Amino acid sequence: MSLIRTATRLRKPSSSRSTAMLFAAALAVTPSVAAAQAQLLIIGGLGGEPRYVDDFHRWGTALVDAARGRMGLPAENVIFLSEDPARDPTRINGESRRENIESAMRDMARRAAPEDRIMIVIFGHGSSDTRGSRVNLPGPDITAKEYGELLGVFGSRPVAFVNTASASGDFADVLAGPNRVIITATRSGLEKNETKFGGFFVDAFARDGADADRNGRVTLREAFDYALRETRRAYEMASQLQMENARIEGDSTFITVFSIQNTSAAPTGASVETEALFARRRELEASVDALRLRSGQMDPAEYAAEFERLLLELARVNQSIQAAGGTE
């Protein structure tokens, strides 16, 4: 059940029902994971062999299509850098060279609002040695440590960094920090064989099956669990020993809330008043998400009061949408 539908049932608490009770009930709600704005950067590293070149290209373009389509992101919020931009200039924005990646991240930081979500997804071949972990790029590579420095341009914005390459596990420890979720296809830099995790991670957004709570949103937790399960199944079906073990690091609340998916728009032909109600609902959902992400930094009583206020207003807006015939 979505937060929106549950919020519809909430009313201003009577004197016999304490704020604490309402807050406890609110916490049990499956969180809304709408994002008023999300910024997505996809990086395709060097493939080497033709089959890997094709895999990384296919995964990247599928994620572009899912982001612009099912996830509802504006085209300008989705950047795909790949080793061969000429292969699909309608989806690929440039070559995945170090300077282009750095420039794309800085541009995203300039465009992003303070509460916008940032997701970076890498496909490629990785390596790890005494000089650090990296993913092979055209030209000079970027190490995990250098990616960590680049992430600093996003300040306190929520960031998800997903490295689906081989030997990617060491990125998790290097990039860990507040307001971040790090996903890697391997547990450490020692797992150096090719990985299947990336393709299934894309499928979590491009296909049905990952939305475990059926609330219309795919969170990082759901995408990770789906990719983990499908990776394991692929090895079992091929009767192969699984040589990759994905990991996810970050605050548990953050992981279950973070999504790049935008909220639903008003129905086609809706009145100006209904459009305004949908816009307000998107704002409130984004505020709920932002509040949950800040929960660990707030006084519990202050958090509870603000959470209650947002839920009650969300309930009123949702009731108005229903009364206007704007819900599905």
Backbone bond lengths (Angstrom), bond angles and torsions (degrees), N, CA, C in turn:
res aa  C-N    CA-C-N  psi(-1)  N-CA   C-N-CA  omega(-1)  CA-C   N-CA-C  phi
1 M - - - 1.468 - - 1.523 108.94 -
2 S 1.325 117.90 132.51 1.461 120.53 -176.60 1.516 110.74 -78.77
3 L 1.325 114.22 161.73 1.454 119.67 177.55 1.513 110.02 -61.80
4 I 1.340 117.04 -36.02 1.464 120.02 -178.04 1.516 110.45 -62.02
5 R 1.349 116.54 -48.13 1.465 119.45 -178.03 1.526 110.73 -66.09
6 T 1.327 117.11 -38.93 1.458 119.92 179.35 1.523 110.47 -67.18
7 A 1.309 116.20 -40.97 1.464 119.97 -179.42 1.515 111.30 -61.69
8 T 1.326 117.58 -27.68 1.455 120.48 179.21 1.518 111.20 -59.02
9 R 1.323 117.21 -30.27 1.452 121.68 -176.52 1.528 112.89 -84.97
10 L 1.307 117.97 -10.77 1.457 120.52 -175.75 1.523 111.16 -80.11
11 R 1.292 116.00 143.69 1.453 121.41 176.75 1.532 108.57 -130.19
12 K 1.302 116.47 167.63 1.459 120.13 175.18 1.519 108.12 -59.22
13 P 1.347 118.69 124.39 1.457 120.32 -174.18 1.520 111.87 -64.74
14 S 1.337 115.25 140.11 1.455 120.23 176.08 1.509 109.34 -79.54
15 S 1.323 116.67 175.36 1.461 120.30 -178.67 1.516 111.68 -64.60
16 S 1.338 116.90 -22.59 1.465 119.97 -179.60 1.517 112.52 -84.94
17 R 1.310 116.57 -8.91 1.463 120.06 179.65 1.515 108.87 -117.79
18 S 1.272 116.98 114.79 1.459 121.16 -172.65 1.515 111.06 -78.77
19 T 1.325 114.09 159.80 1.461 119.54 174.29 1.512 110.78 -59.77
20 A 1.311 116.86 -37.21 1.461 120.20 -179.75 1.515 111.64 -60.57
21 M 1.347 117.38 -38.83 1.464 120.79 179.64 1.516 110.48 -67.00
22 L 1.329 116.12 -42.74 1.450 119.23 178.40 1.515 111.13 -63.42
23 F 1.329 115.33 -41.02 1.461 119.29 179.58 1.518 111.28 -63.33
24 A 1.334 116.47 -40.86 1.466 119.87 178.64 1.519 110.51 -61.71
25 A 1.326 116.18 -40.46 1.456 119.25 178.30 1.525 111.09 -66.87
26 A 1.328 115.72 -38.23 1.464 119.41 -179.60 1.514 111.81 -63.64
27 L 1.319 115.86 -38.01 1.458 119.37 -179.63 1.517 112.04 -65.34
28 A 1.319 117.27 -23.82 1.461 120.68 -179.77 1.517 111.99 -79.32
29 V 1.330 116.99 -11.76 1.447 121.20 -178.70 1.520 110.20 -71.86
30 T 1.318 116.66 138.63 1.455 119.21 171.09 1.508 108.27 -60.31
31 P 1.340 119.28 125.20 1.456 120.33 -171.79 1.513 113.03 -67.69
32 S 1.325 115.89 142.12 1.446 119.67 168.21 1.512 107.61 -67.85
33 V 1.312 116.99 140.26 1.455 119.26 -176.76 1.520 110.51 -125.65
34 A 1.316 115.40 29.19 1.446 119.03 179.47 1.514 110.91 -70.36
35 A 1.299 116.62 151.04 1.449 121.02 175.62 1.516 108.26 -129.05
36 A 1.360 115.96 119.91 1.445 118.43 178.59 1.523 109.53 -58.60
37 Q 1.317 116.75 -38.30 1.455 122.23 175.17 1.526 108.65 -144.36
38 A 1.298 116.43 138.03 1.461 121.76 172.88 1.521 107.75 -133.54
39 Q 1.310 115.91 145.83 1.457 122.04 179.52 1.529 107.76 -118.32
40 L 1.327 117.43 128.04 1.462 122.32 -176.09 1.523 110.40 -122.92
41 L 1.334 115.82 126.24 1.460 122.26 174.44 1.521 108.08 -117.33
42 I 1.330 116.55 122.95 1.458 122.91 179.24 1.522 107.74 -111.84
43 I 1.327 115.77 129.56 1.465 121.30 -178.02 1.522 109.19 -121.49
44 G 1.319 116.39 119.37 1.458 121.53 175.88 1.517 109.85 -104.05
45 G 1.331 116.37 116.12 1.457 120.13 -179.18 1.517 112.24 -80.54
46 L 1.321 115.87 -173.88 1.462 121.43 178.45 1.526 110.28 -66.95
47 G 1.335 115.22 132.75 1.454 119.65 179.84 1.514 114.11 -87.77
48 G 1.337 115.87 -34.93 1.460 119.21 -177.05 1.512 110.66 78.42
49 E 1.313 117.21 -96.32 1.455 121.77 178.01 1.531 110.13 -69.68
50 P 1.345 116.41 147.13 1.475 119.94 -177.48 1.527 113.94 -53.75
51 R 1.326 118.03 -38.55 1.462 118.72 -177.29 1.528 111.42 -66.48
52 Y 1.323 117.44 -34.28 1.453 119.61 177.07 1.524 111.01 -73.71
53 V 1.340 115.61 -38.47 1.465 119.57 175.53 1.522 109.78 -56.94
54 D 1.326 116.13 -44.31 1.465 120.88 -179.78 1.531 111.19 -66.95
55 D 1.334 116.92 -41.57 1.469 120.51 179.95 1.522 111.11 -60.42
56 F 1.331 116.14 -51.50 1.465 119.61 -176.30 1.527 111.02 -63.73
57 H 1.347 115.94 -36.61 1.460 119.43 177.81 1.531 110.04 -67.51
58 R 1.315 117.32 -45.30 1.457 120.92 -177.96 1.520 111.32 -63.71
59 W 1.326 117.19 -42.99 1.463 120.38 179.75 1.519 110.66 -64.93
60 G 1.330 116.23 -42.68 1.464 119.39 -179.00 1.508 112.89 -64.55
61 T 1.326 117.41 -46.56 1.463 120.16 -179.15 1.530 111.21 -68.00
62 A 1.334 117.03 -35.09 1.470 119.70 177.41 1.529 110.89 -64.50
63 L 1.323 116.30 -38.04 1.464 119.54 178.42 1.524 110.92 -69.82
64 V 1.329 116.79 -37.27 1.467 120.22 174.96 1.526 110.20 -58.62
65 D 1.329 115.93 -48.63 1.469 120.14 -178.22 1.524 111.56 -64.02
66 A 1.331 116.76 -40.69 1.464 120.06 179.37 1.522 110.84 -65.51
67 A 1.331 116.61 -41.20 1.463 120.64 -179.05 1.524 111.19 -64.91
68 R 1.327 115.84 -45.07 1.463 119.88 -178.76 1.522 111.87 -75.14
69 G 1.314 116.60 -26.07 1.454 120.64 -177.60 1.508 113.27 -97.79
70 R 1.337 116.81 -87.03 1.463 121.50 -174.91 1.519 113.15 -60.34
71 M 1.344 117.08 -36.07 1.457 120.10 -177.42 1.521 112.99 -82.01
72 G 1.326 117.70 -18.08 1.457 121.41 175.03 1.516 115.74 76.59
73 L 1.341 118.37 22.67 1.463 119.91 179.12 1.522 110.19 -80.63
74 P 1.329 117.71 140.62 1.467 119.90 172.13 1.524 110.15 -61.12
75 A 1.311 116.87 146.57 1.462 121.11 -177.09 1.524 112.02 -56.39
76 E 1.337 116.57 -35.51 1.468 119.38 -177.90 1.524 112.51 -71.06
77 N 1.325 117.61 -13.23 1.464 121.08 178.71 1.520 112.59 -91.75
78 V 1.326 117.37 2.58 1.464 121.92 -178.65 1.528 109.32 -120.86
79 I 1.323 116.68 114.10 1.465 122.32 -179.27 1.520 108.82 -115.78
80 F 1.334 116.92 128.45 1.461 122.69 178.28 1.525 108.40 -122.69
81 L 1.321 115.98 117.39 1.452 122.67 175.88 1.522 108.44 -110.02
82 S 1.327 117.13 129.36 1.459 121.57 -174.64 1.519 110.40 -139.39
83 E 1.326 115.99 167.52 1.461 119.33 -177.83 1.519 112.43 -70.43
84 D 1.338 118.68 -21.12 1.467 121.25 -177.58 1.526 110.27 -135.44
85 P 1.336 118.10 81.12 1.465 121.26 -177.83 1.524 113.28 -59.91
86 A 1.330 117.78 -28.41 1.463 120.59 -177.41 1.522 112.03 -68.53
87 R 1.319 117.16 -16.12 1.457 120.14 -178.10 1.526 112.08 -68.29
88 D 1.317 117.59 -30.09 1.462 121.08 179.60 1.526 108.98 -158.08
89 P 1.337 116.86 75.78 1.467 120.12 -174.73 1.527 114.16 -65.27
90 T 1.327 118.94 -16.89 1.460 120.21 178.51 1.527 111.69 -75.70
91 R 1.330 116.80 -21.99 1.460 120.59 -179.59 1.519 112.84 -112.48
92 I 1.324 117.36 -28.41 1.468 121.43 -175.42 1.520 109.46 -97.21
93 N 1.331 115.78 127.54 1.461 120.97 -174.71 1.511 114.44 -93.04
94 G 1.324 117.34 -13.47 1.455 119.27 -179.18 1.518 111.09 171.28
95 E 1.317 115.17 176.27 1.461 120.76 -179.59 1.528 109.81 -79.07
96 S 1.305 115.79 144.97 1.470 120.67 -175.60 1.526 111.50 -84.25
97 R 1.313 114.92 53.69 1.456 120.69 175.50 1.525 109.53 -87.71
98 R 1.294 115.24 157.85 1.465 121.42 -176.45 1.522 112.16 -51.69
99 E 1.324 117.08 -48.33 1.462 120.26 -175.52 1.527 111.59 -66.19
100 N 1.336 117.18 -32.25 1.459 120.24 179.02 1.529 111.29 -72.70
101 I 1.325 116.55 -37.14 1.469 120.71 177.25 1.521 109.94 -65.03
102 E 1.312 116.67 -46.47 1.458 120.70 178.84 1.530 110.67 -59.62
103 S 1.328 116.48 -43.83 1.461 121.28 -179.66 1.532 111.08 -65.11
104 A 1.332 116.77 -41.68 1.466 120.64 -179.84 1.519 110.97 -62.98
105 M 1.331 117.27 -41.38 1.467 120.30 -179.60 1.520 110.89 -66.67
106 R 1.301 117.27 -39.98 1.467 120.05 178.72 1.527 111.01 -67.60
107 D 1.342 116.83 -39.07 1.459 120.09 177.58 1.525 111.02 -64.34
108 M 1.333 116.76 -40.85 1.465 120.69 177.67 1.520 110.72 -61.12
109 A 1.323 116.51 -42.51 1.461 120.64 -179.97 1.525 111.10 -63.55
110 R 1.327 117.44 -36.32 1.464 120.52 179.24 1.534 111.12 -70.66
111 R 1.327 116.76 -36.52 1.464 120.80 -177.91 1.524 112.42 -77.16
112 A 1.318 116.29 -33.18 1.465 121.06 -169.79 1.521 112.29 -70.62
113 A 1.317 115.38 138.34 1.457 121.41 171.97 1.528 108.69 -75.04
114 P 1.336 118.30 163.55 1.473 120.68 -176.01 1.520 114.71 -55.33
115 E 1.339 118.46 -30.73 1.460 120.09 -177.12 1.527 112.74 -106.40
116 D 1.323 117.74 9.67 1.461 120.55 176.90 1.525 110.76 -65.84
117 R 1.323 115.93 150.89 1.460 121.86 176.48 1.523 109.67 -94.93
118 I 1.318 115.07 143.70 1.454 121.85 179.16 1.528 108.16 -120.24
119 M 1.334 116.81 129.31 1.464 119.25 173.38 1.524 109.30 -129.71
120 I 1.324 115.41 131.50 1.455 123.00 178.58 1.523 107.53 -120.74
121 V 1.326 116.59 126.11 1.464 121.79 -178.05 1.525 108.90 -124.81
122 I 1.331 115.90 129.50 1.462 121.38 -178.33 1.519 110.17 -117.53
123 F 1.333 116.18 132.98 1.454 123.44 170.17 1.520 108.18 -116.16
124 G 1.320 117.58 136.90 1.450 117.95 178.67 1.515 113.53 162.56
125 H 1.330 114.63 -168.14 1.459 122.94 175.41 1.516 108.38 -102.66
126 G 1.309 116.73 127.94 1.449 120.43 -179.75 1.515 112.29 -109.69
127 S 1.311 114.57 166.69 1.467 121.45 175.74 1.517 108.41 -150.02
128 S 1.317 115.60 160.07 1.460 120.51 -179.66 1.511 108.89 -148.42
129 D 1.336 116.40 129.32 1.453 121.57 178.10 1.528 108.27 -151.03
130 T 1.286 116.55 -165.62 1.469 120.30 -177.39 1.524 112.67 -64.82
131 R 1.319 117.16 -17.56 1.473 120.95 178.84 1.524 111.87 -87.34
132 G 1.332 116.76 -5.89 1.458 120.86 179.30 1.516 112.79 116.26
133 S 1.320 115.60 172.62 1.462 122.11 178.81 1.524 109.21 -92.68
134 R 1.332 115.04 148.55 1.465 120.09 -176.58 1.517 109.78 -157.38
135 V 1.332 116.26 168.70 1.463 123.70 171.96 1.517 107.02 -121.68
136 N 1.336 117.09 135.56 1.458 121.45 -175.35 1.526 111.80 -67.17
137 L 1.326 115.79 125.93 1.456 123.14 -179.83 1.522 110.29 -123.33
138 P 1.315 117.97 162.93 1.464 119.79 168.91 1.527 108.50 -64.69
139 G 1.294 117.51 119.85 1.456 119.66 -175.73 1.515 111.02 85.05
140 P 1.341 117.83 -159.52 1.467 121.69 -177.62 1.532 112.42 -61.02
141 D 1.326 116.01 137.69 1.470 121.21 177.98 1.531 110.41 -79.57
142 I 1.322 114.91 166.27 1.463 121.97 173.41 1.523 107.36 -113.32
143 T 1.306 117.55 124.27 1.461 120.62 -179.30 1.530 110.51 -79.20
144 A 1.324 115.36 166.14 1.468 120.08 177.20 1.525 110.51 -58.03
145 K 1.323 116.78 -42.65 1.465 120.32 179.54 1.520 110.90 -60.29
146 E 1.332 116.47 -41.11 1.467 119.97 -179.69 1.526 111.43 -69.67
147 Y 1.332 117.39 -35.84 1.466 119.46 173.85 1.529 109.79 -61.80
148 G 1.324 116.27 -39.71 1.459 119.87 178.60 1.514 111.84 -59.36
149 E 1.327 116.22 -40.72 1.458 120.10 177.86 1.525 110.95 -66.72
150 L 1.342 116.28 -38.91 1.461 120.17 179.31 1.528 111.87 -65.71
151 L 1.326 116.69 -35.10 1.464 119.71 179.90 1.526 111.95 -63.36
152 G 1.304 116.50 -19.43 1.456 120.68 178.34 1.517 113.19 -60.18
153 V 1.346 118.07 -22.17 1.470 120.03 -179.25 1.522 111.60 -67.07
154 F 1.344 117.91 -17.89 1.458 120.84 -177.90 1.523 112.61 -88.26
155 G 1.314 117.28 -4.01 1.451 120.52 177.19 1.512 111.99 59.07
156 S 1.336 116.56 -129.61 1.467 121.34 -177.27 1.525 112.99 -92.48
157 R 1.328 118.45 7.23 1.459 120.65 179.40 1.535 110.60 -63.33
158 P 1.326 117.79 147.87 1.468 120.43 176.14 1.524 110.53 -65.07
159 V 1.321 116.69 129.63 1.459 122.15 -177.85 1.524 110.20 -129.34
160 A 1.326 115.66 132.37 1.467 121.63 170.49 1.516 107.54 -115.27
161 F 1.329 116.26 124.63 1.466 121.55 -179.60 1.525 106.79 -116.76
162 V 1.327 116.27 118.18 1.463 121.90 -173.87 1.531 108.81 -119.78
163 N 1.322 116.37 110.78 1.461 121.75 178.72 1.521 107.98 -109.55
164 T 1.319 117.03 107.36 1.459 121.37 -176.18 1.523 112.90 -95.19
165 A 1.311 117.55 9.52 1.462 121.60 -176.00 1.528 111.82 -79.30
166 S 1.301 115.60 166.81 1.459 120.70 171.73 1.526 109.52 -65.43
167 A 1.334 116.49 155.46 1.472 122.58 178.34 1.521 112.53 55.20
168 S 1.321 117.51 30.48 1.473 121.55 -174.13 1.520 113.89 -88.82
169 G 1.330 117.72 -12.01 1.458 120.89 -171.13 1.517 115.33 -56.47
170 D 1.315 117.52 -33.66 1.464 119.97 -178.42 1.524 112.97 -66.46
171 F 1.339 117.54 -18.83 1.464 120.14 177.54 1.526 111.30 -61.16
172 A 1.337 116.88 -32.68 1.466 120.33 -174.96 1.518 111.95 -60.85
173 D 1.317 117.38 -44.69 1.461 120.53 -179.03 1.521 111.98 -72.09
174 V 1.318 116.09 -36.53 1.468 119.91 -176.87 1.531 111.38 -71.32
175 L 1.335 117.25 -38.05 1.467 121.16 -173.48 1.518 114.12 -93.55
176 A 1.318 118.01 -7.02 1.463 120.84 -175.92 1.525 111.22 -56.81
177 G 1.340 115.86 142.43 1.460 119.94 178.76 1.508 110.60 178.13
178 P 1.329 117.45 174.65 1.469 121.60 179.47 1.521 110.99 -60.32
179 N 1.328 116.08 144.55 1.460 123.03 177.56 1.525 113.16 59.67
180 R 1.324 116.24 29.67 1.459 120.16 178.37 1.521 111.21 -130.38
181 V 1.333 114.39 145.30 1.451 121.85 167.55 1.524 106.99 -122.42
182 I 1.315 116.27 129.44 1.464 121.46 179.67 1.526 108.28 -115.86
183 I 1.321 116.05 125.23 1.462 122.30 176.56 1.520 108.38 -118.58
184 T 1.322 116.56 131.83 1.460 120.94 177.31 1.523 109.34 -130.88
185 A 1.320 115.77 150.93 1.462 120.49 -178.12 1.517 112.23 -77.41
186 T 1.318 117.06 -16.86 1.465 120.31 -179.47 1.522 110.15 -128.56
187 R 1.310 114.65 161.12 1.461 120.22 -178.24 1.526 111.48 -76.57
188 S 1.326 116.96 -30.50 1.464 121.01 -177.93 1.525 109.34 -151.48
189 G 1.321 115.35 -179.52 1.455 120.27 177.29 1.517 113.35 -76.52
190 L 1.324 117.26 -4.07 1.463 120.78 -178.24 1.522 112.60 -84.83
191 E 1.322 117.77 -16.56 1.470 120.93 177.95 1.530 108.01 -87.10
192 K 1.336 115.88 94.28 1.458 121.37 -167.26 1.521 114.65 -106.41
193 N 1.326 117.62 3.03 1.457 119.65 178.41 1.525 110.61 -78.10
194 E 1.328 115.91 165.07 1.465 119.68 178.80 1.524 110.38 -57.97
195 T 1.319 116.14 151.11 1.460 121.14 -176.90 1.528 110.92 -115.66
196 K 1.324 115.05 148.52 1.460 122.39 176.47 1.531 111.23 -102.75
197 F 1.313 116.42 -14.98 1.465 122.59 -171.44 1.526 112.07 -54.46
198 G 1.335 118.03 -40.66 1.460 121.30 -174.80 1.517 113.67 -58.50
199 G 1.322 116.33 -43.74 1.458 119.43 -179.91 1.507 112.69 -62.90
200 F 1.333 116.33 -39.79 1.464 119.83 179.91 1.530 111.60 -74.15
201 F 1.327 117.10 -30.23 1.464 119.57 175.32 1.525 109.68 -63.36
202 V 1.311 116.82 -41.33 1.467 120.31 176.07 1.523 110.50 -63.24
203 D 1.337 116.79 -42.96 1.462 120.70 -179.93 1.532 111.81 -57.82
204 A 1.320 116.61 -30.83 1.467 119.97 179.85 1.526 111.27 -58.77
205 F 1.324 116.66 -31.44 1.460 121.33 179.71 1.525 112.34 -97.11
206 A 1.336 116.32 -28.77 1.465 120.38 -174.18 1.522 113.19 -89.83
207 R 1.335 117.54 -19.38 1.463 120.92 -176.89 1.519 110.63 -127.31
208 D 1.326 114.84 173.48 1.458 120.39 175.03 1.526 109.74 -83.02
209 G 1.309 116.28 156.11 1.455 119.84 174.11 1.511 115.18 123.92
210 A 1.337 117.98 -21.80 1.463 120.24 -176.89 1.527 112.83 -89.13
211 D 1.337 117.49 -22.23 1.464 121.75 -176.61 1.526 109.47 -75.99
212 A 1.335 116.46 81.47 1.463 122.07 -171.54 1.517 113.17 -62.78
213 D 1.341 117.71 -38.69 1.464 119.65 -178.33 1.531 112.86 -91.05
214 R 1.346 115.65 1.18 1.474 122.20 175.27 1.527 112.79 53.94
215 N 1.321 114.87 41.95 1.470 118.33 177.81 1.524 111.90 -102.53
216 G 1.333 116.21 10.87 1.452 120.05 176.76 1.512 114.61 83.96
217 R 1.333 118.18 6.88 1.458 122.69 -179.19 1.527 109.56 -130.59
218 V 1.313 117.16 142.83 1.460 121.80 175.06 1.522 107.80 -110.32
219 T 1.324 116.28 114.24 1.457 121.49 179.57 1.523 110.19 -90.97
220 L 1.320 115.97 171.20 1.465 119.99 175.70 1.523 111.44 -60.55
221 R 1.346 116.03 -38.75 1.462 119.06 178.07 1.524 111.10 -59.93
222 E 1.329 115.24 -45.28 1.461 119.55 -178.78 1.527 111.23 -68.72
223 A 1.328 117.35 -41.42 1.462 119.97 179.59 1.533 111.09 -64.31
224 F 1.325 116.07 -42.05 1.459 120.31 179.16 1.525 110.71 -64.15
225 D 1.333 117.11 -47.84 1.459 120.60 -178.78 1.523 111.33 -61.45
226 Y 1.331 116.05 -40.67 1.469 120.41 178.87 1.530 110.82 -62.80
227 A 1.347 116.46 -49.04 1.460 120.37 -179.05 1.523 111.56 -63.99
228 L 1.326 116.56 -37.62 1.464 121.06 178.24 1.526 110.14 -62.49
229 R 1.325 115.21 -46.36 1.468 120.17 -178.23 1.529 111.58 -65.32
230 E 1.329 116.88 -44.83 1.458 120.27 -177.61 1.530 112.05 -70.81
231 T 1.320 116.67 -32.20 1.469 119.77 175.36 1.518 110.21 -63.28
232 R 1.324 115.43 -46.85 1.464 119.84 178.90 1.526 110.82 -60.18
233 R 1.320 116.05 -42.15 1.464 120.11 -179.45 1.519 111.39 -64.33
234 A 1.341 117.06 -39.27 1.463 120.79 -179.42 1.525 111.19 -61.85
235 Y 1.321 116.77 -41.45 1.468 119.93 178.24 1.526 110.77 -67.58
236 E 1.319 116.64 -39.92 1.466 119.98 -179.78 1.517 111.15 -64.92
237 M 1.316 116.91 -42.29 1.467 120.53 -179.23 1.519 111.61 -66.31
238 A 1.337 116.47 -31.35 1.467 120.91 178.70 1.523 112.28 -87.74
239 S 1.346 115.71 -0.09 1.479 121.21 -177.66 1.521 111.13 54.30
240 Q 1.333 115.02 42.91 1.459 121.35 -179.85 1.522 110.24 -113.38
241 L 1.327 115.86 151.13 1.453 121.04 173.90 1.523 108.70 -73.85
242 Q 1.326 117.20 126.56 1.461 120.65 -178.58 1.516 110.28 -71.34
243 M 1.347 114.52 121.82 1.462 120.62 -175.69 1.523 112.75 -108.86
244 E 1.314 117.11 10.35 1.463 120.83 177.44 1.519 109.23 -134.32
245 N 1.312 116.36 139.52 1.464 122.28 -178.22 1.519 108.19 -136.51
246 A 1.320 116.09 102.63 1.459 120.95 -173.67 1.523 111.17 -70.70
247 R 1.325 115.50 158.09 1.460 120.97 176.56 1.517 110.06 -139.91
248 I 1.324 115.28 155.23 1.460 121.59 177.35 1.517 107.45 -135.67
249 E 1.314 116.44 132.18 1.459 122.35 -177.50 1.526 109.32 -129.41
250 G 1.324 115.53 137.07 1.459 120.78 178.22 1.507 110.29 149.90
251 D 1.318 115.85 170.67 1.455 121.50 179.44 1.526 109.91 -60.97
252 S 1.338 116.81 134.91 1.461 120.92 -174.37 1.526 112.19 -62.48
253 T 1.343 117.32 -38.45 1.459 120.05 177.57 1.516 110.42 -64.90
254 F 1.311 116.33 -44.77 1.459 122.21 178.22 1.528 109.99 -55.26
255 I 1.334 116.78 -46.46 1.459 121.79 -176.19 1.517 111.39 -62.80
256 T 1.338 116.92 -38.44 1.457 119.75 -176.82 1.522 113.21 -83.25
257 V 1.320 117.99 -10.63 1.467 121.98 179.75 1.522 112.02 -101.39
258 F 1.328 117.48 -36.71 1.459 121.59 -169.99 1.529 111.43 -64.16
259 S 1.318 115.45 126.68 1.465 121.91 173.73 1.516 107.94 -151.10
260 I 1.319 116.09 149.50 1.466 119.25 175.85 1.520 111.12 -91.63
261 Q 1.321 117.46 -1.17 1.453 121.10 -172.65 1.515 111.60 -77.61
262 N 1.334 116.21 134.19 1.451 121.55 175.91 1.520 110.22 -82.36
263 T 1.315 115.97 160.07 1.460 120.19 178.06 1.517 110.51 -73.37
264 S 1.315 115.52 165.35 1.463 120.94 178.61 1.519 110.10 -68.74
265 A 1.300 114.68 147.14 1.455 120.14 177.65 1.527 109.62 -88.56
266 A 1.315 115.54 168.23 1.465 119.65 176.42 1.525 108.97 -65.22
267 P 1.339 117.28 151.45 1.469 120.33 179.11 1.522 111.26 -59.02
268 T 1.317 115.99 150.54 1.456 120.97 177.21 1.524 110.01 -57.98
269 G 1.316 116.41 133.02 1.450 120.44 179.12 1.509 114.61 84.23
270 A 1.336 117.42 7.26 1.459 120.49 -179.43 1.531 110.29 -65.38
271 S 1.312 114.96 154.14 1.462 120.25 179.28 1.526 110.14 -70.88
272 V 1.320 115.18 166.28 1.464 120.11 177.94 1.524 109.99 -60.23
273 E 1.332 116.67 -38.59 1.461 120.52 179.98 1.527 111.46 -64.82
274 T 1.335 117.05 -41.58 1.468 120.61 179.39 1.522 110.84 -68.09
275 E 1.327 116.75 -39.99 1.467 120.37 175.99 1.526 110.08 -57.19
276 A 1.329 116.33 -42.06 1.463 120.63 -179.41 1.521 111.01 -65.83
277 L 1.330 116.56 -37.62 1.472 120.03 177.96 1.527 111.19 -64.85
278 F 1.324 117.12 -42.86 1.465 120.27 177.84 1.525 110.47 -63.30
279 A 1.326 116.50 -40.54 1.463 119.66 178.95 1.527 110.60 -62.51
280 R 1.349 116.03 -41.61 1.460 119.31 178.52 1.524 110.90 -65.77
281 R 1.336 117.09 -37.91 1.456 119.68 178.45 1.529 110.78 -62.84
282 R 1.335 116.85 -40.53 1.462 119.53 177.61 1.523 111.04 -61.67
283 E 1.344 115.70 -41.99 1.467 119.31 178.67 1.522 111.50 -61.20
284 L 1.327 116.00 -43.69 1.465 120.03 -178.46 1.524 111.46 -66.94
285 E 1.320 117.01 -41.56 1.467 120.22 178.65 1.528 110.75 -62.04
286 A 1.333 115.65 -42.47 1.456 119.35 177.43 1.525 111.30 -63.01
287 S 1.340 116.01 -37.08 1.468 119.87 178.65 1.522 111.32 -67.43
288 V 1.336 117.18 -38.44 1.462 120.68 176.18 1.525 110.18 -61.40
289 D 1.332 116.30 -46.00 1.467 120.24 179.15 1.524 111.12 -59.87
290 A 1.343 115.27 -47.07 1.463 119.62 -178.40 1.525 110.68 -62.15
291 L 1.329 116.27 -39.27 1.460 120.33 179.25 1.520 111.10 -64.20
292 R 1.318 117.12 -44.73 1.461 120.55 -179.95 1.528 110.79 -62.06
293 L 1.327 116.32 -37.19 1.461 119.46 179.31 1.525 111.88 -68.20
294 R 1.341 116.69 -24.17 1.465 120.41 179.78 1.524 112.58 -95.32
295 S 1.330 117.64 2.36 1.461 121.26 -170.33 1.525 113.13 -55.78
296 G 1.323 116.73 -38.88 1.458 119.54 -177.82 1.513 113.89 -70.98
297 Q 1.328 117.14 -12.10 1.459 121.09 -177.42 1.532 112.03 -104.69
298 M 1.345 116.56 2.38 1.469 120.61 -174.46 1.518 111.96 -113.47
299 D 1.330 115.39 156.85 1.459 121.07 171.06 1.531 108.06 -64.76
300 P 1.335 119.35 131.61 1.470 121.54 -176.38 1.523 113.91 -53.88
301 A 1.332 117.31 -41.01 1.460 120.19 -179.02 1.534 110.73 -66.96
302 E 1.324 116.02 -41.46 1.458 120.29 178.40 1.526 110.41 -63.83
303 Y 1.350 115.73 -42.73 1.466 120.61 178.35 1.523 110.92 -61.00
304 A 1.344 116.91 -45.61 1.461 121.10 -178.53 1.526 111.23 -61.42
305 A 1.325 116.09 -43.51 1.461 120.08 -178.18 1.522 111.19 -64.91
306 E 1.329 116.79 -43.17 1.464 120.24 -179.22 1.524 110.57 -69.58
307 F 1.334 116.66 -37.99 1.456 120.38 178.72 1.528 110.00 -62.65
308 E 1.328 116.39 -43.44 1.474 120.87 178.54 1.521 110.88 -62.28
309 R 1.327 116.44 -44.67 1.462 120.12 -178.76 1.521 111.00 -59.21
310 L 1.333 116.58 -45.30 1.461 120.47 -178.82 1.520 111.85 -66.13
311 L 1.328 116.46 -41.29 1.463 119.23 179.68 1.525 111.85 -63.40
312 L 1.327 116.41 -41.56 1.452 119.83 -179.28 1.526 111.69 -66.01
313 E 1.334 116.42 -40.97 1.460 118.16 177.62 1.521 110.47 -68.21
314 L 1.327 116.69 -38.24 1.456 120.24 177.20 1.525 110.83 -61.08
315 A 1.333 116.28 -39.12 1.463 120.36 177.92 1.523 110.82 -62.60
316 R 1.340 116.08 -43.49 1.464 119.45 -179.08 1.531 111.15 -65.09
317 V 1.333 116.45 -41.85 1.464 119.95 179.29 1.522 110.43 -65.13
318 N 1.328 116.72 -41.76 1.452 119.80 -179.25 1.525 111.23 -65.21
319 Q 1.339 116.50 -38.14 1.457 119.54 176.47 1.521 111.38 -63.31
320 S 1.325 116.30 -37.93 1.469 120.26 178.15 1.526 110.93 -65.90
321 I 1.340 116.21 -38.38 1.469 119.68 177.68 1.516 110.42 -64.79
322 Q 1.338 115.98 -42.78 1.466 119.55 177.92 1.523 111.51 -62.11
323 A 1.310 115.51 -42.74 1.474 119.79 -179.56 1.523 111.11 -63.45
324 A 1.338 116.58 -31.42 1.458 121.31 179.27 1.522 112.24 -83.77
325 G 1.354 116.33 -1.08 1.457 120.36 -179.65 1.514 113.14 73.59
326 G 1.340 115.82 27.67 1.465 118.98 -175.56 1.508 115.45 -94.90
327 T 1.356 118.52 -4.93 1.461 119.45 -179.77 1.512 109.98 -89.01
328 E 1.376 113.34 163.90 1.452 119.31 -177.11 1.515 110.08 -68.50
